[in-house]
Every structure is written in C-alpha cells, then in structure tokens.
Amino acid sequence: MMDDSHSDALVFFGATGDLAYKKIFPSLQTLVKRGRLNVPVIGVAKAGWTLEQLRALENGYRIRVVETDYESLGVDTPDDLDRVNALFCQTGAVPAD
C-alpha cells in the first residue's frame, strides 16, 4: 500500500560526489520532468561547489572539477559582477568607463 504522506523537502548527502553527478542528478531531473517531484531538493556535501558548477549540471553540461592554488571568482550576483569588472579594469584587461 502506498503512503500518501507529504514531505517538505528531499535531502541527499554527497551532492558533489561522482554518484550524484552520474545518477542522482539525472534521476531527479527525470522525476521533475514527469511531475513526480514537487518539493525542494537539498544537496549536502563536504566539498563546496559554486553556483556556476551547479547551473552547468542543471543544464546538462558535463564538468570536471579539480583543486588549484589559483583564486577563482564566482559571479553569482550583480555585486560579484561589479567586483570582477573592477578587477579587470585594475589589471588593464578592459578599459575603465
């Protein structure tokens, strides 16, 4: 017998792992497309991913993540974009306004 109880969210652990990338995310997308998943999905992970990486996965891109010693800049908000533009202007990569 099916239980008709309601959940407030679906939480899964290991959201940045290989299994999540190969199996869990595609399965969740299928559930959404079929109208079978109508709660927020919360992924918990030890390693942090940027919003850009998660958006790439959401849009079907294959990505590979490696750690480097270089500082990277995330551009998730208009303030982030202003910060990156200011950095480009400081380095001479683009002319200042």
Residue pairs with C-beta under 8 A, 6 or more apart in sequence:
7 39
8 39
8 40
9 39
9 40
9 41
9 42
10 28
10 37
10 39
10 40
10 41
10 42
11 41
11 42
11 43
11 44
12 20
12 24
12 41
12 42
12 43
12 44
13 44
13 45
14 20
14 44
14 45
15 24
15 43
15 44
15 45
15 49
16 43
16 45
16 46
16 47
16 48
16 49
16 65
17 45
20 43
20 45
21 57
25 57
25 58
28 37
28 41
29 58
31 37
49 65
50 72
50 74
50 76
51 74
51 76
52 74
52 75
52 76
53 63
53 65
56 63
57 63
73 80
73 83
73 84
73 87
74 80
75 81
75 84
85 94
88 94
89 95
89 96
